[in-house]
């Protein structure tokens, strides 16, 4: 799935991620665009990863779903400004939650100009 390319690259790059990489990613139904991630869930991140905190995990799921719904509605209305705004919000969330330091690349958010995705 194209939407998981960030995590696939991290998994292939670092052998530590081939055992015990526990992360969740909220994707669109096509599997192309991520709207949120829980970050890595290695045992060493027990105190920081939201995977282990039910309240924060549920909040992440709700926020990711809201970003997806806003994007879907904006696409139906052909409102590219809102689609870009939601993609920027999604990218910011991915970077903030990105404990594993996966590279969040523009290819994952195709409607963003290169300058916005850096």
Secondary structure, 3 states (H helix, E strand, C coil): CHHHHHHHHHHHHCHHHHCCCCCCEEECCCCCCEEEECCCCCHHHCCCCHHHCHHHHHHHHHHHHHHHHHHHHHHHCCCHHHHHHHHHHHHHHHHHHCCCCCCCCHHHCCCCCHHHHC
